[in-house]
Amino acid sequence: MPDVWATVTDLDSSMQERLAGVLEARGADPQQQAMRRAFLSGIDFPEGAHVVDVGCGTGVLTRMLARWPNVDTVVGVDPAASLIRKAQVLASDLANVTFNEADGRSLPFGGEAFDVAIFDSTLSHVPGPERALAEAHRIVRPAGWLAVFDGDYATATAALGDHDPLQTCVTAMMASSVNDRWLMRRLCALVRDSGFELVSFRSHGFSETTGGAYMLSVVDRGADILCASGSIGEETAAALKAEARHRVNAGTFFGHIAYTSLIARKPAALA
C-alpha cells in the first residue's frame, strides 16, 4: 500500500485531521520528546540562528525549536494545508515562528537563507529524498547544518517470537505509512552525495512494555489495514487487537522501533 504521508495532500479532511492527532500524540510522548532533545543537542546552533523545519506537520518540533537556545527564527514547511493551519494555531503564542505550505523537494526560499535545515520524521516518507537533500544544501549557508531524525522502520516490532501474528499488523502498518523503511541505512551515503560532510550518526531506541499506547495504535491500524485489504476478516482483526491488550494487561507486551539521527555540515566557503 502507498505511504499515506507521501500522499497526504490527496487525503480528505477527516483523514488529515486524524493524522494531525497522531502527530500531536506522538509529540507528547516523553520518550519521543527525550529523543528529540538528544537529537537537537548535537547541533551547534549559532547565535541568532535561522532554522527551517522541513515536513513540520503540526509543528511539534517547530515549537520546540522556537524555544531552543540560540534560535532566533523558525520556519515550518509542509505540503499539507490542513496541517499548516493546525500548526499555526498551536504556535500562535510564538512570535518567532512562521509556516509555509510547500514541498521539501522544491522550497520557496533563496539560496543560503538558513543556518540549520532539519528533517524530523520526514525523509522516510518522501519519494525521491535526494531532491529534498539537494534543496537543503541549496538553502543552507556555508558551514551551516543539516539534521535528520527518522525511524529505522524496518526494525518496528511487537513480536515475542517467530511467526507472531502481531508482527503481521506492525508490518502492514509500516508498509502503509512509510515510503522507505530502510532509508536511514542509506542516509549517510545520500547526505555525502548531496555535498554535506557527516558529523555524527546515532541510534535512539523507543520501547513500550507497560502501557503500550503508541505501539497499540500501530497494531490497531495494521489490523484495520489487513482487514480493509481482505487479507483477514473482521473477527480476526478484532482478535489481534484483543491479543495486544491481553499482553498489556498480562505484562508481556513488547513494542520497539529503532530511531536514528544524523548531523552534517555544508562545507565552509573558500576564502
Rosetta silent file (secondary structure, phi, psi, omega in degrees, C-alpha in Angstrom):
SEQUENCE: MPDVWATVTDLDSSMQERLAGVLEARGADPQQQAMRRAFLSGIDFPEGAHVVDVGCGTGVLTRMLARWPNVDTVVGVDPAASLIRKAQVLASDLANVTFNEADGRSLPFGGEAFDVAIFDSTLSHVPGPERALAEAHRIVRPAGWLAVFDGDYATATAALGDHDPLQTCVTAMMASSVNDRWLMRRLCALVRDSGFELVSFRSHGFSETTGGAYMLSVVDRGADILCASGSIGEETAAALKAEARHRVNAGTFFGHIAYTSLIARKPAALA
SCORE:     score description
SCORE:     0.000 S_00000001
   1 L     0.000  147.707 -179.000    0.000    0.000    0.000 S_00000001
   2 L   -69.240  153.975  177.658    1.239    3.570   -0.682 S_00000001
   3 L   -66.855  119.002 -177.352    2.689    5.706    2.091 S_00000001
   4 L   -63.307  -31.583  179.888   -0.203    7.781    3.457 S_00000001
   5 L   -72.992  -31.204  179.604    2.162   10.608    4.377 S_00000001
   6 L   -70.079  -20.341 -179.684    3.604   10.789    0.856 S_00000001
   7 L  -118.388   27.921 -172.215    0.086   11.392   -0.465 S_00000001
   8 H   -60.792  -31.888 -178.489   -1.212   13.461    2.458 S_00000001
   9 H   -70.789  -14.694  179.392   -2.362   16.305    0.211 S_00000001
  10 H   -92.398   -6.158 -175.937   -4.732   13.890   -1.565 S_00000001
  11 L   -80.957  154.079  176.851   -6.486   12.763    1.638 S_00000001
  12 L   -73.716  167.142 -172.352   -9.876   14.035    2.736 S_00000001
  13 H   -62.463  -35.303 -178.483  -10.123   16.478    5.646 S_00000001
  14 H   -67.326  -38.740  178.421  -11.207   13.851    8.193 S_00000001
  15 H   -70.085  -38.922  177.649   -8.172   11.660    7.473 S_00000001
  16 H   -63.947  -36.699  177.403   -5.844   14.654    7.610 S_00000001
  17 H   -65.738  -39.104  177.536   -7.352   15.583   10.980 S_00000001
  18 H   -63.433  -42.059  179.199   -6.746   12.044   12.219 S_00000001
  19 H   -65.703  -35.482  176.120   -3.125   12.229   11.086 S_00000001
  20 H   -60.729  -40.304  177.556   -2.739   15.554   12.899 S_00000001
  21 H   -63.850  -38.172  177.802   -3.885   13.816   16.082 S_00000001
  22 H   -62.501  -43.922 -179.440   -1.315   11.064   15.561 S_00000001
  23 H   -62.650  -43.827 -178.588    1.479   13.641   15.230 S_00000001
  24 H   -69.945  -37.072  178.151    0.479   15.506   18.367 S_00000001
  25 H   -65.139  -42.732  177.524    0.043   12.292   20.386 S_00000001
  26 H   -64.392  -40.758 -179.150    3.491   11.089   19.355 S_00000001
  27 H   -65.465  -24.182  179.955    4.955   14.508   20.127 S_00000001
  28 H   -84.812  -10.402 -177.715    3.520   14.391   23.653 S_00000001
  29 L   -70.497  127.720 -177.045    5.160   11.045   24.451 S_00000001
  30 H   -58.475  -38.458  178.233    8.003   11.535   26.993 S_00000001
  31 H   -64.806  -41.818  179.241   10.302    9.053   25.243 S_00000001
  32 H   -63.974  -42.018  178.611    9.783   10.776   21.906 S_00000001
  33 H   -62.038  -42.096 -179.289   10.458   14.163   23.489 S_00000001
  34 H   -64.798  -39.253  178.026   13.660   12.900   25.105 S_00000001
  35 H   -64.054  -40.852  179.448   14.922   11.518   21.789 S_00000001
  36 H   -66.033  -39.202  178.143   14.278   14.862   20.067 S_00000001
  37 H   -63.317  -41.588  177.880   16.126   16.763   22.805 S_00000001
  38 H   -63.855  -39.546  178.174   19.111   14.423   22.469 S_00000001
  39 H   -62.190  -51.173 -177.521   18.997   14.885   18.699 S_00000001
  40 H   -65.948  -28.219 -179.023   18.892   18.692   18.866 S_00000001
  41 L   -66.508  -16.301  178.634   21.696   18.780   21.435 S_00000001
  42 L   -84.686   -3.539  179.977   24.082   17.540   18.736 S_00000001
  43 L   -99.226  129.153  177.844   23.578   20.684   16.634 S_00000001
  44 L   -89.567   79.317 -178.728   25.818   23.671   17.338 S_00000001
  45 L   -62.913  124.460  175.545   23.200   26.350   16.683 S_00000001
  46 L   -70.407  157.370  178.825   24.953   29.670   16.025 S_00000001
  47 L   -61.594  132.593 -178.186   23.715   32.671   17.973 S_00000001
  48 L    73.336   32.500 -174.377   20.661   34.151   16.248 S_00000001
  49 E   -65.695  139.630  171.067   20.149   31.015   14.146 S_00000001
  50 E  -103.473  122.177 -169.613   17.585   30.935   11.360 S_00000001
  51 E  -123.814  141.588  173.339   16.153   27.413   11.167 S_00000001
  52 E  -118.313  131.291  179.304   13.836   25.627    8.733 S_00000001
  53 E  -107.267  101.201 -172.141   11.836   22.578    9.831 S_00000001
  54 E   -89.430  124.753 -174.499   11.039   20.672    6.620 S_00000001
  55 L    78.448   47.022 -169.907    7.976   18.435    6.819 S_00000001
  56 L   -73.892  -17.403 -177.743    6.875   20.083   10.044 S_00000001
  57 L    60.546 -126.527  179.357    3.368   18.585   10.173 S_00000001
  58 L   -86.013    5.634  174.460    1.519   20.179   13.072 S_00000001
  59 L    85.675   25.305  179.826    4.717   21.854   14.271 S_00000001
  60 H   -58.161  -53.599 -179.453    5.669   19.621   17.212 S_00000001
  61 H   -73.534  -32.290  179.150    9.407   20.084   16.613 S_00000001
  62 H   -57.296  -43.401 -179.631    8.930   23.640   15.300 S_00000001
  63 H   -67.400  -36.666  176.731    7.571   24.713   18.683 S_00000001
  64 H   -65.620  -42.449  179.978   10.469   23.030   20.476 S_00000001
  65 H   -63.258  -36.710 -178.180   12.948   24.759   18.175 S_00000001
  66 H   -59.778  -25.088 -178.637   11.343   28.157   18.799 S_00000001
  67 L  -104.062    3.319 -174.654   12.377   27.864   22.461 S_00000001
  68 L   -78.339  142.626  179.688   15.798   26.291   21.834 S_00000001
  69 L   -53.788  138.276  176.731   18.934   28.237   22.893 S_00000001
  70 L    75.592   -6.319  179.677   20.442   30.489   20.185 S_00000001
  71 E   -83.417  125.597  179.754   17.491   30.030   17.798 S_00000001
  72 E   -93.563  -54.394 -179.705   16.165   33.348   16.521 S_00000001
  73 E  -133.972  151.097  177.168   13.547   32.328   13.931 S_00000001
  74 E  -132.779  132.533  173.476   11.992   29.068   12.766 S_00000001
  75 E  -113.775  121.394  175.127   10.100   28.430    9.540 S_00000001
  76 E   -94.927  135.608 -177.657    7.969   25.278    9.390 S_00000001
  77 E  -126.006  132.665  175.466    7.293   23.831    5.935 S_00000001
  78 E  -154.863  146.459 -179.558    4.748   21.176    4.994 S_00000001
  79 L   -78.244  -13.942 -175.312    2.801   20.337    1.806 S_00000001
  80 L   -93.829  114.167 -177.950   -0.498   19.730    3.649 S_00000001
  81 H   -60.218  -37.986 -177.963   -2.517   22.926    4.082 S_00000001
  82 H   -66.535  -36.483  177.807   -4.623   21.433    6.891 S_00000001
  83 H   -70.272  -37.332  176.811   -1.527   20.529    8.911 S_00000001
  84 H   -63.014  -42.717  178.952   -0.093   24.017    8.378 S_00000001
  85 H   -62.424  -41.868  177.614   -3.325   25.570    9.642 S_00000001
  86 H   -63.023  -42.891 -179.597   -3.208   23.349   12.734 S_00000001
  87 H   -62.119  -39.814  179.845    0.449   24.237   13.269 S_00000001
  88 H   -63.207  -39.975  178.495   -0.327   27.959   13.072 S_00000001
  89 H   -65.965  -45.821 -175.683   -2.982   27.654   15.768 S_00000001
  90 H   -69.155  -23.879 -179.209   -0.775   25.599   18.078 S_00000001
  91 L  -107.829   20.134 -174.536    2.149   28.034   17.708 S_00000001
  92 L   -63.745  -20.038 -179.916    0.082   31.225   17.867 S_00000001
  93 L   -91.301    2.837 -176.788    1.855   32.332   21.058 S_00000001
  94 L  -108.208  109.734 -174.801    5.331   32.100   19.471 S_00000001
  95 L   -73.825  -18.090 -176.055    6.384   35.318   17.754 S_00000001
  96 L   -98.570   18.013 -177.737    9.492   33.813   16.134 S_00000001
  97 E  -119.895  135.131  170.234    7.656   31.085   14.181 S_00000001
  98 E  -133.502  163.235 -178.875    6.159   31.179   10.672 S_00000001
  99 E  -132.380  145.350  177.053    4.817   28.453    8.412 S_00000001
 100 E  -128.614  136.469  172.641    4.871   27.865    4.651 S_00000001
 101 E   -85.525  109.603 -176.620    2.843   25.413    2.603 S_00000001
 102 L  -164.577  158.874  176.297    5.456   23.822    0.347 S_00000001
 103 E   -89.153  135.063 -179.562    7.077   20.564   -0.741 S_00000001
 104 L   -63.013  -15.488  178.329   10.505   19.849    0.709 S_00000001
 105 L   -88.085   -3.838  178.629   11.732   18.932   -2.770 S_00000001
 106 E  -152.394   83.324 -172.130   11.003   22.454   -4.041 S_00000001
 107 L   -87.592  140.254 -175.392   11.401   25.021   -1.277 S_00000001
 108 L   -87.099   47.143 -178.167   10.295   28.646   -1.764 S_00000001
 109 L  -129.254  152.553  175.167   13.460   30.190   -0.333 S_00000001
 110 L   -72.531  167.932  179.759   16.534   31.801   -1.776 S_00000001
 111 L   -66.511  145.295  175.522   19.943   30.190   -1.579 S_00000001
 112 L    56.499   43.860 -176.739   21.869   30.215    1.705 S_00000001
 113 L   -92.175  -15.062 -172.797   18.863   31.532    3.655 S_00000001
 114 E  -130.818  152.964  174.220   19.198   29.341    6.767 S_00000001
 115 E   -85.611  -29.415 -175.582   21.786   28.299    9.307 S_00000001
 116 E  -142.153  132.850  171.936   20.131   24.935   10.000 S_00000001
 117 E  -116.817  128.321 -175.038   17.806   22.679    7.981 S_00000001
 118 E  -123.457  135.459  172.641   16.011   19.935    9.907 S_00000001
 119 E  -119.391  107.481  179.310   14.042   16.920    8.698 S_00000001
 120 E  -107.678  111.426  179.496   12.175   15.246   11.565 S_00000001
 121 L    53.360   43.525 -176.844   10.408   12.017   10.540 S_00000001
 122 L  -117.784  -52.807 -169.368   10.174   13.393    7.006 S_00000001
 123 H   -61.543  -31.719  179.983   12.686   11.868    4.622 S_00000001
 124 H   -66.043  -16.394 -179.500   11.426    8.289    5.040 S_00000001
 125 H  -100.338   -4.495 -172.684    8.098    9.492    3.614 S_00000001
 126 L   -95.972  116.942  170.153    9.499   11.449    0.659 S_00000001
 127 L   -67.387  122.593 -175.929    9.652    9.796   -2.778 S_00000001
 128 L    79.524   55.046 -179.241   12.990   10.997   -4.091 S_00000001
 129 H   -61.925  -21.549  178.231   14.696   12.087   -0.842 S_00000001
 130 H   -58.966  -36.575  179.954   17.758   13.054   -2.877 S_00000001
 131 H   -67.603  -38.767  177.902   15.840   16.069   -4.186 S_00000001
 132 H   -65.839  -40.199  178.435   14.960   17.175   -0.651 S_00000001
 133 H   -67.141  -36.702  176.631   18.603   16.875    0.419 S_00000001
 134 H   -63.770  -38.840  177.187   19.706   18.872   -2.642 S_00000001
 135 H   -66.192  -39.506  177.378   17.252   21.613   -1.654 S_00000001
 136 H   -61.117  -42.736  178.854   18.611   21.580    1.891 S_00000001
 137 H   -62.862  -36.547 -179.253   22.123   22.030    0.524 S_00000001
 138 H   -67.727  -40.825 -171.720   20.937   24.958   -1.598 S_00000001
 139 H   -90.865  -11.047 -179.922   19.218   26.875    1.211 S_00000001
 140 E   -89.066  138.804  179.385   21.791   26.259    3.969 S_00000001
 141 E   -70.708  157.083  173.570   24.636   28.741    4.348 S_00000001
 142 E   -54.305  136.154 -174.554   28.274   27.635    4.074 S_00000001
 143 E    71.072    8.209  176.046   29.268   25.934    7.363 S_00000001
 144 E   -78.619  175.658 -169.049   25.537   25.549    8.111 S_00000001
 145 E  -113.334  143.610  166.716   23.911   22.428    9.488 S_00000001
 146 E  -115.885  131.369  179.640   21.754   19.588    8.201 S_00000001
 147 E  -134.275  130.062 -177.381   19.995   17.500   10.853 S_00000001
 148 E  -128.422  130.462  173.408   17.829   14.427   10.217 S_00000001
 149 E  -127.493  128.556 -178.469   15.820   12.384   12.709 S_00000001
 150 E  -161.887  167.005  178.947   13.777    9.412   11.491 S_00000001
 151 E   -85.935  142.602  165.526   12.818    5.853   12.232 S_00000001
 152 E   -88.448   77.588 -164.320   14.682    2.802   11.015 S_00000001
 153 E   -68.986  -11.588  173.296   11.214    1.425   10.474 S_00000001
 154 E   -66.514  -15.666  178.895   12.367   -1.987    9.275 S_00000001
 155 E   -88.827   -7.392 -174.449   13.081   -2.638   12.968 S_00000001
 156 E   -59.726  131.238 -176.134    9.499   -1.939   14.109 S_00000001
 157 E  -153.259  151.099  166.795    8.174   -4.903   16.082 S_00000001
 158 L  -132.871   17.476 -173.826    5.616   -6.114   18.574 S_00000001
 159 L   -82.983  143.929  173.720    6.669   -9.753   18.255 S_00000001
 160 L  -101.856   -4.549 -179.540    7.528  -12.011   21.155 S_00000001
 161 L   179.609 -175.030  178.906    8.968  -14.683   18.882 S_00000001
 162 L   -62.875  142.416  173.575    8.991  -16.125   15.371 S_00000001
 163 L    61.658   31.134  176.976    5.712  -16.005   13.434 S_00000001
 164 L   -71.985  126.326 -177.974    3.988  -13.774   15.985 S_00000001
 165 H   -63.180  -27.096  178.315    0.653  -12.646   14.468 S_00000001
 166 H   -66.327  -26.814  178.655    1.007   -9.151   15.941 S_00000001
 167 H   -66.500  -30.725  176.621    4.092   -8.635   13.798 S_00000001
 168 H   -61.058  -38.883  177.504    1.896   -9.010   10.717 S_00000001
 169 H   -65.186  -45.933 -178.663   -0.088   -5.995   11.924 S_00000001
 170 H   -62.338  -43.974 -179.718    3.052   -3.940   12.558 S_00000001
 171 H   -62.995  -41.400  178.827    4.477   -4.796    9.142 S_00000001
 172 H   -64.582  -40.356  179.304    1.209   -3.873    7.424 S_00000001
 173 H   -63.790  -46.885 -178.415    1.077   -0.568    9.279 S_00000001
 174 H   -66.338  -35.433  179.275    4.651    0.376    8.372 S_00000001
 175 H   -65.570  -26.738 -177.720    4.140   -0.596    4.732 S_00000001
 176 H   -95.641   -8.755 -174.868    1.191    1.815    4.518 S_00000001
 177 H  -123.021   -1.955 -179.394    2.752    4.715    6.416 S_00000001
 178 L  -133.634  127.598 -179.831    6.412    4.779    5.357 S_00000001
 179 L   -70.274  -40.765 -178.241    7.702    5.206    1.809 S_00000001
 180 L  -140.040  100.734 -177.278   11.136    3.711    2.547 S_00000001
 181 L   -70.162  -15.189 -177.054   11.541    1.710    5.763 S_00000001
 182 L  -108.769    9.954 -173.208   15.279    1.266    5.105 S_00000001
 183 H   -56.094  -44.462 -173.822   16.148    4.865    4.215 S_00000001
 184 H   -63.451  -18.936  178.218   18.195    5.605    7.327 S_00000001
 185 H   -77.873  -17.353  178.469   20.545    2.750    6.445 S_00000001
 186 H  -107.780   -2.806 -167.667   21.423    4.561    3.195 S_00000001
 187 H   -66.332  -38.696 -178.761   21.269    8.093    4.512 S_00000001
 188 H   -56.949  -44.638  179.378   24.966    8.662    5.231 S_00000001
 189 H   -66.350  -40.990  179.790   25.826    7.965    1.594 S_00000001
 190 H   -63.190  -40.510 -179.190   22.928   10.105    0.333 S_00000001
 191 H   -66.519  -43.565  177.575   23.988   13.025    2.522 S_00000001
 192 H   -63.303  -41.102  178.833   27.604   12.856    1.358 S_00000001
 193 H   -64.131  -23.668  179.690   26.450   12.655   -2.262 S_00000001
 194 L   -84.214   -3.796  175.569   24.408   15.829   -1.647 S_00000001
 195 L   102.911    5.083  178.178   27.540   17.760   -0.717 S_00000001
 196 L   -92.612  158.382  175.064   27.380   17.666    3.081 S_00000001
 197 E  -106.876  124.379 -175.988   30.112   16.469    5.427 S_00000001
 198 E   -68.961  133.103  177.143   28.968   13.921    8.001 S_00000001
 199 E  -106.255  -46.814 -179.318   29.433   14.908   11.656 S_00000001
 200 E  -156.562  156.009  175.566   27.570   12.190   13.566 S_00000001
 201 E  -143.012  119.749 -173.476   25.143    9.299   13.193 S_00000001
 202 E  -126.684  157.267  173.672   23.375    7.967   16.292 S_00000001
 203 E  -107.780  141.158  177.918   20.828    5.346   17.254 S_00000001
 204 E  -131.750  128.052 -178.131   17.896    6.079   19.584 S_00000001
 205 E   -99.089  138.836  174.097   15.630    3.322   20.905 S_00000001
 206 E  -121.065  121.533 -178.266   11.886    3.593   21.539 S_00000001
 207 E  -133.702  148.467  173.321   10.295    0.787   23.557 S_00000001
 208 E  -133.863  123.874 -179.113    6.949    0.139   25.215 S_00000001
 209 L  -129.628   -8.977 -177.822    6.461   -2.710   27.661 S_00000001
 210 L  -114.119  -72.323 -179.995    3.805   -1.494   30.110 S_00000001
 211 L   -76.473  -43.812  177.584    1.178    0.834   28.670 S_00000001
 212 L    67.927   25.953 -172.204    1.974    0.228   25.034 S_00000001
 213 H   -61.393  -50.337 -177.544   -0.076    3.258   23.913 S_00000001
 214 H   -69.334  -48.567 -177.649    1.823    4.122   20.718 S_00000001
 215 H   -68.717  -27.954  172.711    2.566    0.572   19.623 S_00000001
 216 H   -61.767  -39.949  178.583   -1.012   -0.438   20.398 S_00000001
 217 H   -65.849  -33.437  176.618   -2.127    2.152   17.857 S_00000001
 218 H   -64.897  -45.620  177.906    0.321    0.639   15.357 S_00000001
 219 H   -61.623  -45.415 -178.640   -1.167   -2.833   15.914 S_00000001
 220 H   -60.432  -48.108 -178.599   -4.714   -1.486   15.660 S_00000001
 221 H   -67.504  -35.788  176.183   -4.111    0.386   12.431 S_00000001
 222 H   -63.706  -41.422  177.622   -2.247   -2.574   10.976 S_00000001
 223 H   -63.182  -40.802  178.110   -5.167   -4.885   11.784 S_00000001
 224 H   -64.030  -39.445  178.920   -7.571   -2.415   10.145 S_00000001
 225 H   -64.399  -45.161  178.639   -5.369   -2.238    7.038 S_00000001
 226 H   -62.278  -39.044  178.961   -5.226   -6.024    6.746 S_00000001
 227 H   -67.139  -45.204 -178.940   -8.993   -6.217    7.158 S_00000001
 228 H   -63.552  -30.470 -179.637   -9.661   -3.493    4.574 S_00000001
 229 L   -81.999   -8.628 -178.422   -7.415   -5.269    2.067 S_00000001
 230 L    86.590    5.498 -179.419   -9.283   -8.553    2.532 S_00000001
 231 L   -71.009  -31.982  176.391   -6.248  -10.329    3.983 S_00000001
 232 L  -137.814  164.532  176.957   -8.149  -11.097    7.205 S_00000001
 233 L   -91.280  173.483 -178.288  -11.750  -10.861    8.365 S_00000001
 234 H   -62.408  -37.731 -179.828  -13.261   -8.543   10.933 S_00000001
 235 H   -65.189  -39.980  178.436  -13.252  -11.230   13.640 S_00000001
 236 H   -66.934  -40.880  177.833   -9.532  -11.881   13.135 S_00000001
 237 H   -60.760  -44.508  178.578   -8.783   -8.159   13.216 S_00000001
 238 H   -63.754  -37.899 -179.538  -10.703   -7.811   16.480 S_00000001
 239 H   -67.181  -37.070  178.234   -8.885  -10.840   17.903 S_00000001
 240 H   -65.921  -42.752  177.628   -5.476   -9.357   17.067 S_00000001
 241 H   -63.435  -40.754  179.843   -6.357   -6.093   18.803 S_00000001
 242 H   -65.872  -37.828  179.017   -7.644   -8.035   21.806 S_00000001
 243 H   -63.265  -40.168  178.190   -4.434  -10.090   21.961 S_00000001
 244 H   -61.106  -42.407 -179.830   -2.345   -6.923   22.106 S_00000001
 245 H   -71.590  -32.663  174.565   -4.387   -5.648   25.033 S_00000001
 246 H   -60.970  -41.189  179.578   -4.227   -9.017   26.744 S_00000001
 247 H   -66.179  -39.043  176.865   -0.442   -8.770   26.629 S_00000001
 248 H   -60.101  -47.827 -178.405   -0.534   -5.274   28.098 S_00000001
 249 H   -66.264  -30.852 -179.435   -2.757   -6.482   30.968 S_00000001
 250 H   -86.141   -6.862 -178.808   -0.578   -9.552   31.499 S_00000001
 251 L    76.100   23.304 -178.939    2.631   -7.504   31.494 S_00000001
 252 L  -115.039    4.616 -178.229    4.049   -9.322   28.471 S_00000001
 253 L   -70.059  143.042  174.531    3.610   -6.673   25.779 S_00000001
 254 L  -142.876  126.503  173.952    6.718   -5.553   23.896 S_00000001
 255 E  -135.045  142.659 -176.718    6.970   -2.914   21.207 S_00000001
 256 E  -153.467  140.908  168.518   10.111   -1.371   19.763 S_00000001
 257 E  -138.205  130.525  173.630   11.290    0.939   16.978 S_00000001
 258 E   -87.084  125.038  173.872   14.897    1.996   16.496 S_00000001
 259 E  -104.237  156.791  178.245   15.229    5.666   15.555 S_00000001
 260 E  -135.969  154.093  176.216   18.379    7.255   14.179 S_00000001
 261 E  -131.873  145.989  179.599   19.706   10.781   13.884 S_00000001
 262 E  -129.248  135.326  174.202   22.243   12.303   11.529 S_00000001
 263 E  -121.956  131.758  179.972   24.089   15.614   11.839 S_00000001
 264 E  -142.862  164.306  179.298   26.055   17.017    8.891 S_00000001
 265 E  -129.607  147.688  171.282   27.532   20.336    7.778 S_00000001
 266 L   -80.619  134.219 -178.867   27.801   22.152    4.494 S_00000001
 267 L   -55.831  145.307  178.554   31.469   22.891    3.758 S_00000001
 268 L   -68.002  151.704  179.061   32.581   26.403    4.594 S_00000001
 269 L   -66.364  144.836  177.715   33.066   28.844    1.728 S_00000001
 270 L   -72.380  140.402 -179.403   36.601   29.132    0.390 S_00000001
 271 L   -68.580    0.000    0.000   38.388   32.341    1.340 S_00000001
